[in-house]
């Protein structure tokens, strides 16, 4: 992992909600979770969750599947 990528990844995970989202997805494994499932599990509104997911994708910690 390049240094700049590592810094971006760690910075993204330094926010509590993003860390909770990331942990939930790690536990889910390859099956993943839908945004609806994540929102319900974590008690977070859709718009807020969308913002945090985008930040994790930008930090290259997540990928999206449709």
Beta strands, then each sheet from edge to edge (+ up, - down):
end
